[in-house]
C-alpha cells in the first residue's frame, strides 16, 4: 500500500484486499470450513491483518493528500493580482426600510411582519372593508385559486398582531404589497409599504401628527414640511392623507411632485372601532392610530428617482449610485 503511486492505485488495492469480494472477506468466509478449535486463532489473525491493511491504507491516503496540497501550493503564483469582486450595496428600497425602521425604533416601535399571501378576512373583512368595496374587485387585487390573495397593503399585519397580543401595541411592519396596476412612472404591480400601529389607553390624532412629523424630519431633513389632509379609509376614522413637501424642489414645484410642491407619502388615521372589535379589543378601553407609507415614493423623492420602474430593472449602473 505504501508504494501506491496515486489515489487511483490505492483505491484498486483497497478493493482487492478490503472490498466486499476482496481477500480479507474471503478469508473470513473460510472460517466456517475450519475445525472449531482453530477458528479463534484464525479469526484473530484475519482481524489483525484487516487492521494492519486499513492502517496502511489511511496512512498512504494522508501522504498522498498532503503531497497534492503542497504541489498545488507550488503551482500558485503569489505575485498575481487578486480577483476583483465588486462591493455590493443595499437596494434603495431596502435602505429606506432600514432608515425608517431605525427612526421608529427610536420612538419605541418594534418590527412585526406578516406573509405576502393573506386571507380575505385579514386583508379586508377585519379591516372594516365591506364586500362591495372597489379594492376587493379582482380587477384590483390578485386572488389565488384557493380564495386567498396577495395582500394589497401591509394593513393585515395590524390584524395578525392584535389577534395575537393584548394592548398596548406599538409596531411598524415593512413589506411587499401587490396590486393589479398597469406599470407606469409611479405604479408597479409589486411595491412596498411600511405599516404603523400604536394602540394604548389614550392615543390621539395629535400623537399621529407629532410622530409622523418627527419621522419626516429625521428622514428628509429639518426643512421638510408635513401636511395632513382629510381623507377616507374604511379602517380609520377620522382618516388623513399625509404629504411631505417635495424634497427635490423644496416645495417650489417640479416634475417629481407634478408642480404641486407636495408628495403624497402615507394614508393614516385613528383605528376604527370595528377593527378593534374584529380583533377582540374593546373600543371603549383603547384608542390607536395607524398609518401605511409607500416606500418607493419615499425612495423616489429622497434620491430623486423619476420613474418607479428604475427600482425594478436591476440595472446596477443605475442602482449603484444610491
Ligand atoms: N392601507 C392603505 C393603503 O394601502 C394605507 C393606510 C391608510 C394604512 C390608513 C393605514 C391607515 O394603516 O390607517 O392605501
Boltz pocket constraint, residues with backbone or C-beta under 6 A from the ligand:
constraints:
  - pocket:
      binder: B
      contacts: [[A, 152], [A, 153], [A, 154], [A, 155], [A, 195], [A, 196], [A, 233], [A, 235], [A, 236], [A, 240], [A, 266], [A, 267], [A, 268], [A, 269], [A, 270], [A, 289], [A, 290], [A, 291], [A, 292], [A, 293]]
      max_distance: 6.0
